[in-house]
């Protein structure tokens, strides 16, 4: 089994007043508060959620 690439996502804008779908994407990525970070696998599903709310996130490669 090969190691999958990981991404570190950080919520930089609040979810207050956002669409429910956008809030759900943030929750699905494991982000709760502004400034919180999570390390997620680089899968098509996670990439889709990241692309959906890219205006609220900072994305980096996790090591």
N, CA, C and O atoms as a DFTB+ gen file, in Angstrom:
252 C
 N C O
     1  1       0.848      -1.176       0.000
     2  2       0.000       0.000       0.000
     3  2       0.895       1.241       0.000
     4  3       1.748       1.397       0.873
     5  1       0.698       2.108      -0.968
     6  2       1.502       3.327      -1.045
     7  2       0.875       4.424      -0.193
     8  3      -0.335       4.451       0.034
     9  1       1.722       5.313       0.265
    10  2       1.235       6.429       1.087
    11  2       0.557       7.454       0.190
    12  3       1.099       7.848      -0.842
    13  1      -0.634       7.881       0.594
    14  2      -1.360       8.883      -0.175
    15  2      -0.890      10.271       0.229
    16  3      -0.453      10.496       1.358
    17  1      -0.990      11.197      -0.719
    18  2      -0.643      12.586      -0.436
    19  2      -1.668      13.159       0.538
    20  3      -2.839      12.777       0.525
    21  1      -1.212      14.073       1.377
    22  2      -2.098      14.706       2.350
    23  2      -2.053      16.216       2.164
    24  3      -1.046      16.777       1.731
    25  1      -3.150      16.852       2.496
    26  2      -3.271      18.305       2.407
    27  2      -3.638      18.860       3.776
    28  3      -4.426      18.264       4.512
    29  1      -3.059      20.001       4.106
    30  2      -3.436      20.702       5.332
    31  2      -4.339      21.851       4.924
    32  3      -3.925      22.740       4.180
    33  1      -5.570      21.835       5.407
    34  2      -6.525      22.891       5.094
    35  2      -6.805      23.699       6.349
    36  3      -6.973      23.141       7.433
    37  1      -6.855      25.019       6.195
    38  2      -7.106      25.927       7.303
    39  2      -8.274      26.829       6.932
    40  3      -8.304      27.400       5.842
    41  1      -9.230      26.954       7.836
    42  2     -10.388      27.824       7.624
    43  2      -9.983      29.251       7.972
    44  3      -9.687      29.541       9.131
    45  1      -9.966      30.147       6.987
    46  2      -9.522      31.518       7.227
    47  2     -10.669      32.519       7.228
    48  3     -10.481      33.670       7.623
    49  1     -11.859      32.097       6.792
    50  2     -13.039      32.960       6.850
    51  2     -14.150      32.219       7.582
    52  3     -14.227      30.991       7.528
    53  1     -14.991      32.952       8.250
    54  2     -16.062      32.376       9.047
    55  2     -17.133      31.728       8.169
    56  3     -17.317      32.104       7.011
    57  1     -17.834      30.752       8.740
    58  2     -18.952      30.121       8.040
    59  2     -20.278      30.822       8.336
    60  3     -21.317      30.427       7.807
    61  1     -20.248      31.853       9.171
    62  2     -21.473      32.570       9.514
    63  2     -22.027      33.262       8.265
    64  3     -21.310      33.987       7.576
    65  1     -23.291      33.033       7.989
    66  2     -23.954      33.663       6.862
    67  2     -23.681      33.001       5.529
    68  3     -24.096      33.526       4.496
    69  1     -22.996      31.866       5.514
    70  2     -22.696      31.149       4.263
    71  2     -23.836      30.188       3.936
    72  3     -24.697      29.913       4.773
    73  1     -23.824      29.691       2.725
    74  2     -24.811      28.703       2.313
    75  2     -24.629      27.426       3.122
    76  3     -23.521      27.099       3.546
    77  1     -25.726      26.712       3.330
    78  2     -25.673      25.466       4.100
    79  2     -24.730      24.454       3.453
    80  3     -24.037      23.715       4.152
    81  1     -24.704      24.419       2.120
    82  2     -23.804      23.492       1.431
    83  2     -22.346      23.816       1.731
    84  3     -21.521      22.912       1.857
    85  1     -22.027      25.099       1.845
    86  2     -20.659      25.508       2.140
    87  2     -20.292      25.162       3.579
    88  3     -19.172      24.732       3.854
    89  1     -21.239      25.352       4.494
    90  2     -21.001      24.968       5.888
    91  2     -20.779      23.466       5.997
    92  3     -19.925      23.009       6.756
    93  1     -21.555      22.702       5.231
    94  2     -21.429      21.252       5.259
    95  2     -20.071      20.807       4.711
    96  3     -19.484      19.851       5.218
    97  1     -19.580      21.479       3.704
    98  2     -18.257      21.152       3.155
    99  2     -17.173      21.416       4.189
   100  3     -16.256      20.610       4.342
   101  1     -17.267      22.529       4.896
   102  2     -16.281      22.840       5.937
   103  2     -16.328      21.788       7.039
   104  3     -15.284      21.335       7.508
   105  1     -17.525      21.398       7.452
   106  2     -17.659      20.378       8.486
   107  2     -17.132      19.035       7.992
   108  3     -16.512      18.291       8.751
   109  1     -17.375      18.729       6.735
   110  2     -16.905      17.476       6.151
   111  2     -15.394      17.385       6.106
   112  3     -14.830      16.292       6.152
   113  1     -14.741      18.526       6.015
   114  2     -13.278      18.562       6.024
   115  2     -12.724      18.590       7.442
   116  3     -11.508      18.554       7.629
   117  1     -13.596      18.653       8.440
   118  2     -13.160      18.640       9.832
   119  2     -12.833      20.015      10.375
   120  3     -12.093      20.134      11.352
   121  1     -13.373      21.057       9.756
   122  2     -13.098      22.433      10.175
   123  2     -14.303      22.970      10.932
   124  3     -15.438      22.874      10.464
   125  1     -14.046      23.537      12.110
   126  2     -15.139      24.023      12.935
   127  2     -15.091      25.528      13.121
   128  3     -16.073      26.217      12.844
   129  1     -13.960      26.051      13.587
   130  2     -13.832      27.476      13.883
   131  2     -12.870      28.138      12.913
   132  3     -12.051      27.468      12.284
   133  1     -12.971      29.438      12.795
   134  2     -12.006      30.191      12.009
   135  2     -10.621      29.970      12.600
   136  3     -10.427      30.092      13.809
   137  1      -9.671      29.647      11.750
   138  2      -8.311      29.389      12.206
   139  2      -8.030      27.927      12.488
   140  3      -6.879      27.556      12.719
   141  1      -9.061      27.083      12.474
   142  2      -8.828      25.665      12.720
   143  2      -8.247      25.014      11.476
   144  3      -8.528      25.432      10.353
   145  1      -7.432      23.983      11.688
   146  2      -6.774      23.274      10.596
   147  2      -7.066      21.793      10.695
   148  3      -7.356      21.268      11.770
   149  1      -6.983      21.129       9.550
   150  2      -7.146      19.681       9.506
   151  2      -6.259      19.143       8.395
   152  3      -6.027      19.814       7.389
   153  1      -5.769      17.934       8.587
   154  2      -4.992      17.256       7.558
   155  2      -5.900      16.196       6.949
   156  3      -6.403      15.318       7.649
   157  1      -6.105      16.287       5.633
   158  2      -7.001      15.370       4.930
   159  2      -6.245      14.703       3.791
   160  3      -5.244      15.226       3.301
   161  1      -6.736      13.544       3.378
   162  2      -6.141      12.851       2.249
   163  2      -6.476      13.590       0.959
   164  3      -7.535      14.206       0.842
   165  1      -5.579      13.523       0.009
   166  2      -5.780      14.179      -1.284
   167  2      -6.568      13.239      -2.191
   168  3      -6.001      12.568      -3.054
   169  1      -7.894      13.201      -1.982
   170  2      -8.781      12.359      -2.781
   171  2      -9.679      13.255      -3.627
   172  3      -9.824      14.440      -3.329
   173  1     -10.280      12.710      -4.670
   174  2     -11.196      13.523      -5.485
   175  2     -12.357      14.094      -4.679
   176  3     -12.815      15.204      -4.953
   177  1     -12.833      13.349      -3.691
   178  2     -13.947      13.822      -2.868
   179  2     -13.541      15.039      -2.046
   180  3     -14.262      16.036      -1.991
   181  1     -12.371      14.944      -1.406
   182  2     -11.894      16.071      -0.610
   183  2     -11.527      17.248      -1.492
   184  3     -11.774      18.394      -1.116
   185  1     -10.939      16.995      -2.662
   186  2     -10.615      18.083      -3.599
   187  2     -11.876      18.823      -4.022
   188  3     -11.860      20.045      -4.164
   189  1     -12.968      18.091      -4.225
   190  2     -14.230      18.719      -4.608
   191  2     -14.735      19.653      -3.527
   192  3     -15.190      20.759      -3.821
   193  1     -14.660      19.215      -2.264
   194  2     -15.100      20.068      -1.159
   195  2     -14.190      21.283      -1.030
   196  3     -14.659      22.391      -0.772
   197  1     -12.889      21.073      -1.210
   198  2     -11.931      22.183      -1.130
   199  2     -12.203      23.190      -2.237
   200  3     -12.198      24.396      -1.990
   201  1     -12.440      22.712      -3.452
   202  2     -12.721      23.624      -4.569
   203  2     -14.022      24.380      -4.363
   204  3     -14.147      25.533      -4.775
   205  1     -14.987      23.737      -3.730
   206  2     -16.292      24.353      -3.505
   207  2     -16.193      25.555      -2.570
   208  3     -16.891      26.550      -2.766
   209  1     -15.333      25.473      -1.558
   210  2     -15.217      26.560      -0.572
   211  2     -13.804      27.135      -0.557
   212  3     -13.308      27.540       0.495
   213  1     -13.164      27.172      -1.706
   214  2     -11.771      27.632      -1.790
   215  2     -11.604      29.065      -1.289
   216  3     -10.536      29.426      -0.794
   217  1     -12.646      29.880      -1.413
   218  2     -12.563      31.276      -0.974
   219  2     -12.479      31.401       0.549
   220  3     -12.170      32.476       1.063
   221  1     -12.749      30.327       1.265
   222  2     -12.721      30.346       2.728
   223  2     -11.501      29.628       3.297
   224  3     -11.306      29.626       4.513
   225  1     -10.679      29.019       2.449
   226  2      -9.615      28.131       2.917
   227  2      -8.234      28.595       2.508
   228  3      -8.057      29.359       1.558
   229  1      -7.254      28.101       3.265
   230  2      -5.859      28.138       2.857
   231  2      -5.419      26.680       2.791
   232  3      -5.601      25.936       3.755
   233  1      -4.843      26.262       1.668
   234  2      -4.481      24.876       1.455
   235  2      -2.973      24.765       1.273
   236  3      -2.372      25.521       0.509
   237  1      -2.361      23.803       1.992
   238  2      -0.926      23.552       1.902
   239  2      -0.706      22.052       1.790
   240  3      -1.581      21.261       2.145
   241  1       0.468      21.661       1.295
   242  2       0.853      20.259       1.318
   243  2       1.253      19.882       2.735
   244  3       2.036      20.586       3.373
   245  1       0.717      18.773       3.225
   246  2       1.108      18.287       4.551
   247  2       2.274      17.336       4.373
   248  3       2.373      16.637       3.365
   249  1       3.138      17.315       5.340
   250  2       4.322      16.464       5.225
   251  2       4.262      15.264       6.105
   252  3       5.192      14.457       6.112
